Amino acid sequence: MASFSKGQKVFVSNLHNKHSIWKKQEFLGRVVTVLSSNNYKDGVRYFVCLSCNRKRTIFLNERYLEKLDHQVLNMIDSRFFDAESASEISHFDENIRSENSTNEAFVQGVVYSAARVIELTDEPTISQSLLFEAGITRMLAVQSCCDEYDLSFIDKAAVWPN
């Protein structure tokens, strides 16, 4: 299996059949940027965001990702990158790859995800775990320019880590 590093752009070639239709429409056949990774006994799991919209995030196992090659880009990615195939675009996002970066996109993505979990499932403990595991406090979320709508959902559920 391929190993991807923080800031690397990769292609989502497949998704598990249990992923929602929304996730399949949003991520399948798209270029995503690796934000972080965790090793598990069954492989590496990556936290990625759409390269053209950093607020759209998902956790994916490495078997669903491919290195950029000659894949045909979908219409949105093609316009965003002004390219027809994945081989024509840069393979790294230097803002995310940089060690000096505060990685606002990562914080924004996690806060967005936590807010959606609260909004759609009314399960604040899941969001609390997500925020705690990522080490995101309310102050960090505000400093990273997270959406006020997302912050208000998390505020109402009172799940910010101390």
KAVEN-V79098 format. One record per helix or strand of 3 or more residues. SS is the DSSP state (helix for helix, strand for strand). FROM is the first residue (numbers start at 1). LEN is the number of residues. If there is no record, write none. Layout:
BEGIN
ss-><SS & SS>
from-><FROM & FROM>
len-><LEN & LEN>
END
This chain:
BEGIN
ss-><strand & helix & strand & strand & strand & helix & strand & helix & helix & helix & helix & helix & helix & helix>
from-><8 & 21 & 31 & 43 & 53 & 62 & 65 & 75 & 86 & 94 & 104 & 124 & 138 & 148>
len-><5 & 7 & 10 & 8 & 9 & 3 & 3 & 7 & 3 & 4 & 18 & 11 & 6 & 10>
END
